[in-house]
Amino acid sequence: MAARSMGVQSVERALDVLEVLAASGREMGISELGQATQLPYATIHRLTATLVRRGYVRQDPRSRKYVLGARLVELGTAAGRMLGGSARPYLERLVELTGETANLALLEDGYVVYVAQASSRRMVRMFTEVGNRVLPHSTAVGKVLLAHQPRAVAERILQRNGLPPATANTVTDAAVLLRELERVRERDYALDLEEQEEGVNCVAVPLLPANGLVAAMSVSGPTGRLDEPRRREVIEHLRTVAADLVAWMDGGDIVEVPAGVTDEG
């Protein structure tokens, strides 16, 4: 791990352990954690004992190895709710720019969880209930979230959840989807072309702030309104607004996006 120039050393080290466990997506023993964090084994023992006692890490009684604990799920849920409230103005701006419904989503325990939404003002519009959980493989936000996980984590999620078809367009072959996730990571956006719901298209981009959180922002609408030329425009709007939200999350300056409705008519 990189040397720290400032901060509380014990906190930094505990966070290193949690981040290494999160990145690995699997059980890890003391020696593995020591190698990954470059910390002495005695230090790893003390840190993991404290983290286990507080519920942030769990030790398997048979293998004696460590995985992330349930307490982190509670913190993640709370953080998601707080992020959803803060993101609302940015989603409203996307509605103004695109005329379509905008969403913010996180990955939680292998499922997509929608934490915020701003609805289109059109008569025919898409709606997803905040707090709703769906499988990630058939949604644009889910593909973005999977694409920015370690490959082993994404593979494990797909193996555990399966790839059941939601429509005739849903990708149900894991190898095909993993290749698509590579393209999503390269181009930094994902598409759902009637894969989750017939007659609905969706475009999503990642939010990757410096704190390591991975979130996804999307715009969804009827297939007829989100055709290929319109999707290209929406992708640019998404990238701009997502960059503004990430700048806010990182505590930097925010570039205002010009207001105004850009409906197709």
C-alpha positions in Angstrom: 0.0 0.0 0.0 1.1 3.6 -0.6 2.8 5.4 2.3 0.7 7.9 4.2 1.9 11.4 4.6 -0.8 12.4 7.2 -3.8 11.0 9.0 -4.3 8.6 11.9 -2.2 5.6 11.2 -4.4 3.0 13.0 -7.5 4.2 11.0 -5.6 4.2 7.8 -4.4 0.6 8.4 -7.9 -0.6 9.3 -9.3 1.0 6.1 -6.5 -0.7 4.1 -7.6 -4.1 5.4 -11.3 -3.4 4.5 -10.4 -2.1 1.0 -8.2 -5.1 0.3 -11.0 -7.5 1.3 -13.5 -5.6 -0.8 -11.2 -5.6 -3.9 -10.5 -9.3 -3.5 -14.1 -10.3 -3.3 -13.2 -13.5 -1.4 -12.0 -14.8 1.9 -8.4 -13.9 2.8 -6.1 -15.2 5.5 -3.7 -13.2 7.7 -0.7 -13.9 5.5 -2.6 -12.8 2.4 -3.8 -9.6 4.1 -0.2 -8.9 5.3 1.2 -9.3 1.8 -1.5 -7.1 0.2 -1.3 -4.3 2.8 2.5 -4.6 3.6 1.6 -4.6 7.3 3.2 -6.9 9.9 1.2 -10.0 10.7 0.9 -9.0 14.4 -0.7 -5.7 13.2 -3.1 -7.6 11.0 -4.1 -9.8 13.9 -5.0 -6.8 16.1 -6.8 -5.0 13.3 -8.9 -8.0 12.3 -9.8 -8.8 15.9 -11.2 -5.3 16.4 -13.0 -5.3 13.0 -14.5 -8.7 13.8 -15.7 -7.5 17.2 -17.4 -4.5 15.7 -19.0 -6.5 12.9 -17.1 -4.9 10.0 -15.2 -8.2 9.2 -16.4 -11.8 9.7 -14.1 -14.8 10.3 -15.1 -18.1 8.9 -15.0 -20.6 11.8 -13.7 -23.4 9.5 -11.2 -21.7 7.2 -10.2 -19.0 9.8 -10.1 -16.6 6.9 -11.8 -13.2 6.8 -14.5 -11.6 4.7 -16.4 -8.3 4.9 -19.0 -8.2 7.6 -22.7 -7.3 7.7 -22.1 -4.0 9.5 -20.7 -2.6 6.3 -24.0 -3.4 4.5 -25.8 -1.2 7.1 -23.3 1.7 6.5 -23.6 1.2 2.7 -27.4 1.4 2.9 -27.2 4.6 5.0 -24.6 6.1 2.7 -26.8 5.3 -0.3 -29.8 7.1 1.1 -27.7 10.1 1.9 -26.1 10.1 -1.6 -29.6 9.8 -3.1 -30.8 12.9 -1.4 -27.7 14.9 -2.4 -27.9 13.7 -6.0 -31.5 14.7 -6.5 -30.7 18.2 -8.0 -28.4 16.6 -10.6 -31.0 14.1 -11.6 -33.5 17.0 -12.0 -31.0 18.7 -14.3 -30.8 15.5 -16.4 -34.6 15.5 -16.7 -34.4 19.1 -17.9 -31.7 18.3 -20.4 -33.2 15.1 -21.8 -36.9 15.1 -21.0 -36.6 11.6 -19.7 -36.5 9.9 -16.3 -33.1 9.9 -14.5 -31.9 7.4 -11.9 -29.1 6.8 -9.5 -28.2 3.3 -8.4 -25.7 1.3 -6.3 -24.7 -2.3 -6.1 -25.7 -4.0 -2.9 -25.1 -7.6 -2.1 -25.1 -8.5 -5.8 -28.3 -6.5 -6.6 -28.9 -3.1 -8.2 -30.5 -0.8 -5.6 -32.1 2.5 -6.9 -31.4 5.2 -4.4 -32.8 8.3 -6.2 -35.0 9.2 -9.2 -36.3 12.3 -10.9 -39.3 11.5 -13.1 -39.9 12.8 -16.6 -42.6 15.3 -17.0 -44.0 13.7 -20.1 -47.3 11.7 -20.1 -45.5 8.5 -21.1 -42.6 8.0 -18.8 -40.6 5.4 -17.0 -40.8 4.8 -13.3 -38.7 2.8 -10.9 -39.5 2.9 -7.2 -36.6 4.1 -5.0 -35.3 1.3 -2.9 -36.3 -1.3 -5.6 -33.8 -4.1 -6.0 -33.2 -5.9 -9.4 -30.7 -8.2 -10.9 -27.9 -6.3 -12.6 -27.4 -8.3 -15.8 -30.4 -6.9 -17.6 -30.1 -3.2 -16.7 -27.8 -0.5 -18.0 -27.0 0.7 -14.4 -26.3 -3.0 -13.4 -23.8 -3.4 -16.3 -22.0 -0.3 -15.3 -21.8 -1.4 -11.7 -20.6 -4.9 -12.6 -18.1 -3.6 -15.1 -16.4 -1.6 -12.4 -16.0 -4.5 -10.0 -13.1 -6.8 -10.0 -13.8 -9.5 -12.7 -13.8 -12.2 -10.1 -16.5 -10.4 -8.1 -18.6 -9.8 -11.2 -18.3 -13.5 -12.2 -19.3 -14.6 -8.7 -22.4 -12.4 -8.7 -23.5 -13.7 -12.1 -22.9 -17.3 -11.0 -24.8 -16.8 -7.8 -27.8 -14.9 -9.2 -27.9 -16.5 -12.6 -29.0 -14.6 -15.7 -32.8 -15.2 -16.0 -34.5 -13.5 -19.0 -36.6 -10.5 -18.3 -37.4 -10.1 -22.0 -36.5 -11.7 -25.3 -33.5 -9.3 -25.5 -31.9 -10.1 -22.1 -28.4 -11.5 -22.3 -28.5 -14.9 -20.6 -25.0 -16.2 -21.5 -22.4 -15.2 -18.9 -19.5 -15.3 -21.4 -21.3 -12.9 -23.7 -22.2 -10.6 -20.8 -18.6 -10.6 -19.5 -17.4 -9.5 -23.0 -20.0 -6.8 -23.0 -18.8 -5.6 -19.5 -15.3 -5.2 -20.9 -16.7 -2.9 -23.6 -18.7 -1.0 -21.0 -15.6 -0.4 -19.0 -13.7 0.8 -22.1 -16.3 3.2 -23.4 -17.6 4.2 -19.9 -21.3 3.8 -20.6 -23.8 0.9 -20.9 -27.0 0.3 -22.7 -30.2 -1.6 -21.9 -32.1 -2.0 -25.2 -35.4 -3.5 -24.1 -33.5 -6.1 -21.9 -35.2 -5.3 -18.7 -38.6 -4.2 -20.0 -40.1 -4.3 -23.4 -40.5 -0.9 -25.1 -37.9 0.7 -22.7 -34.3 1.8 -23.5 -31.8 3.0 -20.9 -28.3 4.5 -21.0 -26.1 4.6 -17.9 -22.6 6.0 -17.0 -20.5 5.4 -13.9 -19.8 7.7 -11.0 -16.3 7.0 -9.7 -15.4 9.5 -6.9 -12.0 9.4 -5.2 -13.5 7.7 -2.1 -13.8 4.4 -4.1 -17.6 4.3 -4.2 -19.0 3.0 -7.5 -22.4 4.3 -8.5 -24.3 4.5 -11.7 -26.5 7.3 -13.2 -29.0 6.6 -15.9 -31.6 8.0 -18.2 -34.5 5.8 -19.4 -37.4 6.3 -21.7 -39.6 4.7 -24.4 -37.7 2.9 -27.2 -39.1 5.3 -29.8 -37.7 8.3 -28.0 -34.4 6.9 -27.0 -33.3 5.8 -30.5 -29.6 5.7 -31.5 -29.1 9.4 -32.4 -30.9 10.5 -29.3 -28.9 8.0 -27.1 -25.6 9.6 -28.3 -26.9 13.0 -27.1 -28.1 11.6 -23.8 -24.7 9.9 -23.2 -23.0 13.3 -23.4 -25.5 14.9 -21.0 -25.0 12.0 -18.6 -21.2 12.3 -18.7 -21.4 16.1 -18.0 -23.8 15.8 -15.1 -22.1 12.8 -13.7 -18.8 14.7 -13.7 -20.4 17.5 -11.8 -21.8 15.2 -9.2 -18.4 13.5 -8.8 -16.7 16.9 -8.5 -19.2 17.7 -5.7 -18.5 14.4 -4.0 -14.8 15.0 -4.2 -15.2 18.5 -2.7 -14.1 20.2 -5.9 -15.5 22.9 -8.1 -18.7 22.1 -9.9 -19.2 23.2 -13.5 -22.8 24.3 -14.0 -24.7 22.6 -16.9 -26.8 25.0 -18.9 -30.4 24.6 -18.1 -33.1 24.1 -20.7 -35.2 21.3 -22.0 -33.8 19.5 -25.0 -36.9 17.4 -25.8 -37.1 16.0 -29.4 -40.5 17.6 -29.7 
